[in-house]
């Protein structure tokens, strides 16, 4: 079989296909959002079995998403900047992307998972405006969220230069990983079977569940849900991984500054909240 590239579904699937896909997304909510591992794994396995029986092509793609979810679930993704966790989480997240890609290429012998860094499309004025707007919105929203909700305490205080470096690298590395896994793997594979907004809601459920465990709690989902949905929508419009990564890293730059400031108000004292 020759290479098969990603195709997008334009039809409306029946519940036979939607229910197993929704089950895989709900399993992430159980694993990362409410920390019920046995329930999460049970839902994940039942969903895959249902997909295998009802829609074999969907099963093949859900299996790749489930593989990544399963790998991530092997460790806590709660914020921890110790050296041990820095390398452990880095290895786990790398495996969660590499494993589905390798199965897609070697076992399935296709290229359904791609990472479109270069599209040769010029950015529109609206895209440039959004690049400027994202850090401005982050400046206006994130310090108020972290400080007034107390969610900044889900990240450890930063005290040494080494910790500053690990935290900065970690925030940006996880931001990059988010786009590789949730958008280029979960969303892209779901789009092979479902219309835009169905696939987008399914990937956002996984995305937001992960971010909840990471530390975006309290009223954090009011920020992370629209962010996850926008990233999926923007990726659909631009077909550019580079663009959504830039957006994400600009946002995460403000996340880094805001969390450090929240722990020590004398550092980066230029926020308004």
C-alpha positions in Angstrom: 0.0 0.0 0.0 1.4 3.4 -0.9 1.4 6.5 1.3 -2.1 7.8 2.2 -2.3 11.5 3.2 -4.9 13.1 5.4 -8.4 13.6 4.0 -11.2 15.4 5.7 -14.8 14.3 6.1 -17.6 16.5 4.9 -20.4 14.1 5.7 -22.3 13.9 9.0 -21.5 10.5 10.7 -24.1 8.5 12.5 -24.1 7.7 16.2 -22.4 4.4 15.3 -19.2 6.3 14.5 -19.6 9.2 16.9 -20.1 7.3 20.1 -16.8 5.4 20.0 -14.9 8.7 19.2 -16.7 10.5 22.0 -15.8 7.7 24.3 -12.1 8.1 23.6 -12.4 11.8 24.3 -14.3 11.1 27.5 -11.6 8.7 28.6 -9.2 11.6 28.6 -11.5 13.6 30.8 -11.7 10.7 33.2 -7.9 10.1 33.2 -6.7 13.7 33.3 -9.6 15.8 34.4 -11.2 13.8 37.3 -8.4 11.3 37.9 -10.4 8.1 37.7 -7.8 5.9 35.9 -9.7 2.6 36.0 -12.9 4.2 34.7 -10.8 6.1 32.0 -9.1 2.9 30.8 -12.3 1.0 30.8 -14.1 3.6 28.7 -11.1 3.8 26.4 -11.0 0.0 25.8 -14.8 -0.2 25.3 -14.7 2.7 22.8 -12.0 1.0 20.8 -13.8 -2.4 20.8 -17.0 -0.6 19.6 -15.1 1.2 16.9 -13.5 -2.1 15.8 -16.9 -3.7 15.5 -18.7 -0.8 13.9 -16.3 1.2 11.8 -12.9 -0.4 11.1 -11.2 2.7 9.5 -12.3 4.8 12.5 -10.9 2.2 14.8 -7.5 2.5 13.2 -7.3 6.2 13.8 -8.8 6.1 17.3 -6.2 3.5 18.2 -3.5 6.0 17.4 -5.1 8.7 19.6 -5.7 6.1 22.4 -2.0 5.1 22.1 -0.9 8.7 22.8 -3.5 9.2 25.6 -2.4 5.9 27.2 1.3 6.9 27.1 0.6 10.3 28.6 -1.5 8.7 31.4 1.5 6.7 32.6 2.8 9.7 34.5 1.4 12.8 36.2 1.4 15.9 34.1 1.0 18.2 37.1 3.5 21.0 37.0 6.8 19.9 38.5 10.1 21.5 37.5 12.4 19.1 39.4 15.2 17.6 37.1 13.8 14.1 37.4 10.3 15.2 36.3 11.7 17.5 33.7 13.3 14.6 31.8 10.6 12.0 32.6 7.8 14.1 31.3 9.8 15.1 28.3 10.4 11.5 27.5 6.7 10.5 28.0 5.4 13.4 25.8 7.9 12.6 23.1 6.8 9.0 23.1 3.1 10.0 23.0 3.8 11.8 19.6 6.4 9.4 18.2 4.5 6.2 18.8 1.3 7.1 16.8 3.5 8.5 14.0 5.6 5.3 13.8 2.5 3.1 13.8 1.0 5.4 11.1 4.1 5.1 8.9 5.4 1.6 9.6 2.3 -0.5 10.5 -0.4 1.4 8.5 2.0 2.3 5.7 0.5 5.7 5.2 1.0 9.4 6.1 -2.3 10.4 7.8 -0.3 12.2 10.5 1.7 15.1 9.1 3.3 18.2 10.5 2.9 21.0 8.0 5.5 23.5 9.1 6.0 25.0 5.6 2.8 25.8 3.6 4.2 28.6 1.3 1.0 30.6 2.1 1.3 34.3 2.9 -0.3 35.3 6.2 -3.4 37.6 5.8 -3.8 40.9 7.6 -6.2 39.2 9.9 -3.6 36.5 10.8 -1.0 39.2 11.5 -3.5 41.1 13.6 -4.2 37.9 15.6 -0.5 37.4 16.2 -0.4 40.9 17.8 -3.7 40.4 19.7 -2.8 37.1 21.4 0.0 38.5 23.7 -2.1 41.6 24.4 -5.1 39.5 25.4 -2.8 37.2 27.4 -1.5 40.3 29.3 -5.0 41.5 30.1 -6.5 38.1 31.1 -3.8 35.7 32.4 -2.5 37.5 35.5 -6.1 38.1 36.7 -6.9 34.5 36.1 -3.8 33.0 37.9 -3.9 35.4 40.8 -7.6 35.8 41.6 -8.3 32.1 41.1 -5.2 31.0 43.0 -4.3 28.6 40.1 -0.8 29.9 40.0 -0.2 27.8 43.1 -0.6 24.7 40.9 2.9 25.6 39.7 5.9 25.6 42.1 7.5 28.9 43.0 10.6 29.7 40.9 13.6 30.5 43.0 16.9 29.7 41.3 18.3 30.4 37.8 18.2 26.7 37.0 14.5 26.6 37.9 13.8 29.7 35.8 15.4 28.0 32.9 13.6 24.7 33.3 10.3 26.4 33.8 10.7 28.5 30.7 11.8 25.5 28.5 9.1 23.4 30.0 6.3 25.8 29.3 7.3 26.3 25.7 8.1 22.6 25.2 4.6 21.6 26.4 3.1 24.3 24.3 4.8 22.9 21.2 3.8 19.4 22.2 0.1 20.4 22.6 0.0 21.4 18.9 1.8 18.3 17.7 -0.4 15.9 19.6 -3.8 17.6 20.0 -3.9 19.3 16.6 -1.7 17.3 14.2 -2.6 13.9 15.7 -6.0 14.0 17.5 -7.7 16.7 15.5 -6.3 15.7 12.1 -7.2 12.0 12.6 -10.7 12.9 13.8 -11.2 15.2 10.8 -10.8 12.1 8.6 -14.1 10.9 9.8 -16.1 13.9 11.2 -17.0 17.5 10.2 -15.0 20.3 11.5 -16.8 21.2 14.7 -17.5 17.6 15.7 -13.8 16.8 15.4 -12.9 20.1 17.1 -15.1 19.5 20.1 -13.7 16.0 20.4 -10.1 17.1 20.3 -10.8 20.1 22.6 -12.2 17.7 25.2 -8.9 15.8 25.3 -6.9 19.1 25.1 -8.7 20.8 28.0 -8.6 17.7 30.2 -4.8 17.6 29.8 -4.5 21.3 30.6 -6.7 20.8 33.7 -4.3 18.3 35.1 -1.4 20.5 34.1 -2.7 23.3 36.4 -5.4 25.3 34.5 -8.1 24.7 37.2 -10.8 26.8 38.9 -12.3 28.8 36.0 -9.4 27.9 33.7 -11.7 26.0 31.3 -13.4 29.3 30.4 -10.0 30.1 28.9 -8.7 26.8 27.7 -11.9 25.6 26.0 -12.1 28.5 23.5 -8.4 28.4 23.1 -8.4 24.7 22.1 -11.4 25.3 19.8 -9.7 28.3 18.2 -6.5 26.4 17.6 -8.4 23.6 15.8 -10.3 26.1 13.7 -7.3 28.2 12.8 -5.3 25.1 11.8 -8.2 24.2 9.5 -8.2 27.6 7.9 -4.4 28.1 7.6 -3.2 24.5 7.2 -0.1 25.7 9.0 1.4 24.1 12.1 3.9 27.0 12.2 1.1 29.5 12.7 -0.7 27.7 15.5 2.6 27.0 17.2 3.6 30.7 17.1 0.2 31.6 18.5 0.5 29.1 21.3 4.1 30.1 22.2 3.2 33.8 22.3 0.4 32.9 24.7 2.7 30.7 26.8 5.3 33.5 27.0 2.7 35.5 28.9 1.8 32.4 30.9 5.4 32.1 32.0 5.7 35.8 33.0 2.3 35.8 34.8 3.0 32.7 36.9 6.4 33.9 37.9 4.9 37.3 38.9 2.0 35.7 40.8 4.5 33.8 43.0 6.7 36.9 43.6 4.9 40.3 42.8 8.3 42.1 42.7 9.2 40.2 39.5 7.8 41.4 36.2 5.8 44.1 38.0 4.1 45.4 34.9 0.9 43.5 35.0 -2.6 45.0 35.6 -5.2 42.8 37.4 
